Amino acid sequence: MAAEIKSHCRKDVCTIKYEMPAIIIVKSDGKEVCLRVTTSCEGVIEIPDVDRYDCDSLNFEKMSLPEILEYSYIAKVASVSYKGR
């Protein structure tokens, strides 16, 4: 299953609803994998003051994870839930 994204933007707030597959891995204190859960994840993210950011200049596909996380202040996680499979 690929990620499914639906967005709704008003002048001041952009709301993004998503659903995507997820794998949760639990490791012991010795860093050994002791549990691997395949699940799906649904959530809602809101970007307030969306007009304040030049989103066209951001190319997240070419960024590393640490670079992407530098922009985490832009979005507010409104909800996230997981479903077992």
Residue pairs with C-beta under 8 A, 6 or more apart in sequence:
1 20
1 21
1 40
2 20
3 18
3 19
3 20
3 21
4 18
4 19
4 20
5 16
5 17
5 18
6 16
6 17
6 18
7 14
7 15
7 16
7 17
8 14
8 15
8 17
9 15
9 50
11 51
12 48
12 49
12 50
12 51
13 46
13 47
13 48
13 49
13 50
14 46
14 47
14 50
15 44
15 45
15 46
15 47
15 78
16 44
16 45
16 46
16 47
16 75
17 42
17 43
17 44
18 41
18 42
18 43
18 44
18 45
19 40
19 41
19 42
20 40
20 41
21 38
21 39
21 40
21 41
22 38
22 39
22 40
22 41
22 82
23 36
23 37
23 38
23 39
24 35
24 36
24 37
24 39
24 82
25 33
25 35
25 36
25 37
26 33
26 34
26 35
26 36
26 37
27 33
27 34
28 34
37 84
38 85
39 82
39 83
39 84
39 85
40 82
40 83
40 85
41 80
41 81
41 82
41 83
42 80
42 81
42 83
43 77
43 78
43 79
43 80
43 81
44 77
44 78
44 79
44 80
45 75
45 76
45 77
45 78
46 75
46 76
46 78
47 53
47 74
47 75
47 76
48 76
53 74
58 71
60 68
60 71
